[in-house]
Amino acid sequence: MTTVTWLGKPVPWKRTSGSGKRRYTEPAYRAWKDSFGWAAKAAHEGNPWNESCAVAIQVASDGVKAVFVLLSTETGLVLSPIVERPKGVRGDIDNYVKAVMDSVQKIVITDDRLIVAVYASFTDTIR
Protein backbone atom coordinates (compact mmCIF):
# COMPACT_ATOMS: atom_id res chain seq x y z
CA MET A 1 0.00 0.00 0.00
CA THR A 2 1.18 3.50 -0.81
CA THR A 3 -0.41 6.56 0.78
CA VAL A 4 0.32 9.94 -0.80
CA THR A 5 -0.70 12.99 1.21
CA TRP A 6 -0.27 16.43 -0.29
CA LEU A 7 -1.19 19.52 1.72
CA GLY A 8 -2.14 22.75 -0.01
CA LYS A 9 -4.89 23.96 -2.33
CA PRO A 10 -5.57 21.23 -4.90
CA VAL A 11 -5.81 22.06 -8.60
CA PRO A 12 -8.09 19.98 -10.83
CA TRP A 13 -7.19 18.90 -14.35
CA LYS A 14 -8.50 21.24 -17.03
CA ARG A 15 -8.82 20.50 -20.70
CA THR A 16 -5.81 21.77 -22.59
CA SER A 17 -6.33 24.25 -25.36
CA GLY A 18 -4.74 24.34 -28.77
CA SER A 19 -4.19 21.58 -31.29
CA GLY A 20 -1.47 19.17 -32.26
CA LYS A 21 1.88 19.76 -30.56
CA ARG A 22 0.98 23.33 -29.57
CA ARG A 23 -1.29 22.49 -26.65
CA TYR A 24 -1.44 24.77 -23.63
CA THR A 25 -1.72 23.51 -20.06
CA GLU A 26 -2.19 26.00 -17.25
CA PRO A 27 0.99 26.63 -15.19
CA ALA A 28 -0.92 26.20 -11.91
CA TYR A 29 -1.98 22.69 -12.95
CA ARG A 30 1.52 21.74 -14.13
CA ALA A 31 2.97 22.98 -10.83
CA TRP A 32 0.39 21.04 -8.78
CA LYS A 33 0.95 17.88 -10.81
CA ASP A 34 4.71 18.14 -10.27
CA SER A 35 4.27 18.75 -6.53
CA PHE A 36 1.95 15.77 -6.13
CA GLY A 37 4.42 13.68 -8.12
CA TRP A 38 7.23 14.62 -5.71
CA ALA A 39 4.99 13.68 -2.77
CA ALA A 40 4.34 10.33 -4.47
CA LYS A 41 8.09 9.76 -4.94
CA ALA A 42 8.64 10.39 -1.24
CA ALA A 43 5.79 8.06 -0.23
CA HIS A 44 6.33 5.11 -2.59
CA GLU A 45 9.09 2.60 -1.95
CA GLY A 46 10.63 0.62 -4.76
CA ASN A 47 9.79 0.46 -8.43
CA PRO A 48 6.43 1.48 -9.91
CA TRP A 49 3.84 -1.30 -9.76
CA ASN A 50 3.05 -3.15 -12.96
CA GLU A 51 -0.12 -5.01 -11.94
CA SER A 52 -3.77 -4.30 -11.23
CA CYS A 53 -4.41 -1.89 -8.39
CA ALA A 54 -7.08 0.30 -6.85
CA VAL A 55 -7.02 3.83 -5.51
CA ALA A 56 -9.07 5.78 -3.00
CA ILE A 57 -8.80 9.56 -3.26
CA GLN A 58 -9.98 12.23 -0.83
CA VAL A 59 -10.08 15.87 -1.90
CA ALA A 60 -10.38 18.76 0.58
CA SER A 61 -9.72 22.47 0.44
CA ASP A 62 -6.43 21.87 2.31
CA GLY A 63 -5.05 18.97 0.29
CA VAL A 64 -5.40 15.60 -1.39
CA LYS A 65 -4.85 12.11 -0.02
CA ALA A 66 -4.55 9.07 -2.32
CA VAL A 67 -4.23 5.48 -1.11
CA PHE A 68 -3.03 2.98 -3.72
CA VAL A 69 -3.27 -0.78 -3.13
CA LEU A 70 -2.26 -3.76 -5.19
CA LEU A 71 -5.28 -5.98 -5.68
CA SER A 72 -3.11 -9.08 -5.32
CA THR A 73 -2.27 -8.18 -1.69
CA GLU A 74 -5.06 -5.95 -0.35
CA THR A 75 -8.82 -6.25 -0.70
CA GLY A 76 -10.47 -3.23 0.92
CA LEU A 77 -10.25 0.54 0.90
CA VAL A 78 -12.22 2.51 3.43
CA LEU A 79 -12.54 6.29 3.36
CA SER A 80 -15.27 8.38 4.93
CA PRO A 81 -17.16 10.44 2.35
CA ILE A 82 -19.16 13.58 3.04
CA VAL A 83 -22.30 14.62 1.26
CA GLU A 84 -21.43 18.25 0.57
CA ARG A 85 -18.57 19.84 -1.30
CA PRO A 86 -16.20 21.55 1.15
CA LYS A 87 -15.89 25.32 0.91
CA GLY A 88 -12.95 26.38 -1.24
CA VAL A 89 -12.96 23.28 -3.47
CA ARG A 90 -13.83 24.03 -7.07
CA GLY A 91 -14.05 21.64 -9.98
CA ASP A 92 -15.57 18.24 -10.56
CA ILE A 93 -14.32 15.21 -8.61
CA ASP A 94 -13.35 13.39 -11.82
CA ASN A 95 -10.93 16.18 -12.74
CA TYR A 96 -9.16 15.77 -9.39
CA VAL A 97 -8.97 12.03 -10.02
CA LYS A 98 -7.34 12.64 -13.42
CA ALA A 99 -4.87 15.05 -11.84
CA VAL A 100 -3.83 12.40 -9.30
CA MET A 101 -3.55 9.69 -11.97
CA ASP A 102 -1.43 11.88 -14.22
CA SER A 103 0.87 12.73 -11.30
CA VAL A 104 1.71 9.19 -10.19
CA GLN A 105 2.46 7.51 -13.51
CA LYS A 106 5.97 6.05 -13.60
CA ILE A 107 6.21 6.68 -9.82
CA VAL A 108 3.60 4.53 -8.05
CA ILE A 109 2.27 2.72 -11.13
CA THR A 110 3.79 2.16 -14.57
CA ASP A 111 0.57 3.13 -16.37
CA ASP A 112 -2.79 4.43 -15.12
CA ARG A 113 -4.49 1.72 -17.22
CA LEU A 114 -3.54 -0.67 -14.41
CA ILE A 115 -5.97 1.05 -12.02
CA VAL A 116 -9.13 -1.03 -12.18
CA ALA A 117 -11.06 0.53 -9.28
CA VAL A 118 -11.37 4.14 -8.12
CA TYR A 119 -13.14 5.54 -5.10
CA ALA A 120 -13.12 9.33 -4.84
CA SER A 121 -14.79 11.67 -2.38
CA PHE A 122 -14.70 15.17 -1.02
CA THR A 123 -13.91 15.54 2.65
CA ASP A 124 -13.74 18.42 5.13
CA THR A 125 -10.01 18.24 5.79
CA ILE A 126 -6.91 16.18 5.07
CA ARG A 127 -4.86 17.38 8.04
C-alpha positions in Angstrom: 0.0 0.0 0.0 1.2 3.5 -0.8 -0.4 6.6 0.8 0.3 9.9 -0.8 -0.7 13.0 1.2 -0.3 16.4 -0.3 -1.2 19.5 1.7 -2.1 22.7 0.0 -4.9 24.0 -2.3 -5.6 21.2 -4.9 -5.8 22.1 -8.6 -8.1 20.0 -10.8 -7.2 18.9 -14.3 -8.5 21.2 -17.0 -8.8 20.5 -20.7 -5.8 21.8 -22.6 -6.3 24.3 -25.4 -4.7 24.3 -28.8 -4.2 21.6 -31.3 -1.5 19.2 -32.3 1.9 19.8 -30.6 1.0 23.3 -29.6 -1.3 22.5 -26.7 -1.4 24.8 -23.6 -1.7 23.5 -20.1 -2.2 26.0 -17.2 1.0 26.6 -15.2 -0.9 26.2 -11.9 -2.0 22.7 -12.9 1.5 21.7 -14.1 3.0 23.0 -10.8 0.4 21.0 -8.8 0.9 17.9 -10.8 4.7 18.1 -10.3 4.3 18.8 -6.5 2.0 15.8 -6.1 4.4 13.7 -8.1 7.2 14.6 -5.7 5.0 13.7 -2.8 4.3 10.3 -4.5 8.1 9.8 -4.9 8.6 10.4 -1.2 5.8 8.1 -0.2 6.3 5.1 -2.6 9.1 2.6 -1.9 10.6 0.6 -4.8 9.8 0.5 -8.4 6.4 1.5 -9.9 3.8 -1.3 -9.8 3.1 -3.2 -13.0 -0.1 -5.0 -11.9 -3.8 -4.3 -11.2 -4.4 -1.9 -8.4 -7.1 0.3 -6.9 -7.0 3.8 -5.5 -9.1 5.8 -3.0 -8.8 9.6 -3.3 -10.0 12.2 -0.8 -10.1 15.9 -1.9 -10.4 18.8 0.6 -9.7 22.5 0.4 -6.4 21.9 2.3 -5.1 19.0 0.3 -5.4 15.6 -1.4 -4.9 12.1 0.0 -4.6 9.1 -2.3 -4.2 5.5 -1.1 -3.0 3.0 -3.7 -3.3 -0.8 -3.1 -2.3 -3.8 -5.2 -5.3 -6.0 -5.7 -3.1 -9.1 -5.3 -2.3 -8.2 -1.7 -5.1 -6.0 -0.4 -8.8 -6.2 -0.7 -10.5 -3.2 0.9 -10.3 0.5 0.9 -12.2 2.5 3.4 -12.5 6.3 3.4 -15.3 8.4 4.9 -17.2 10.4 2.4 -19.2 13.6 3.0 -22.3 14.6 1.3 -21.4 18.3 0.6 -18.6 19.8 -1.3 -16.2 21.5 1.1 -15.9 25.3 0.9 -13.0 26.4 -1.2 -13.0 23.3 -3.5 -13.8 24.0 -7.1 -14.1 21.6 -10.0 -15.6 18.2 -10.6 -14.3 15.2 -8.6 -13.3 13.4 -11.8 -10.9 16.2 -12.7 -9.2 15.8 -9.4 -9.0 12.0 -10.0 -7.3 12.6 -13.4 -4.9 15.1 -11.8 -3.8 12.4 -9.3 -3.5 9.7 -12.0 -1.4 11.9 -14.2 0.9 12.7 -11.3 1.7 9.2 -10.2 2.5 7.5 -13.5 6.0 6.0 -13.6 6.2 6.7 -9.8 3.6 4.5 -8.1 2.3 2.7 -11.1 3.8 2.2 -14.6 0.6 3.1 -16.4 -2.8 4.4 -15.1 -4.5 1.7 -17.2 -3.5 -0.7 -14.4 -6.0 1.0 -12.0 -9.1 -1.0 -12.2 -11.1 0.5 -9.3 -11.4 4.1 -8.1 -13.1 5.5 -5.1 -13.1 9.3 -4.8 -14.8 11.7 -2.4 -14.7 15.2 -1.0 -13.9 15.5 2.7 -13.7 18.4 5.1 -10.0 18.2 5.8 -6.9 16.2 5.1 -4.9 17.4 8.0 
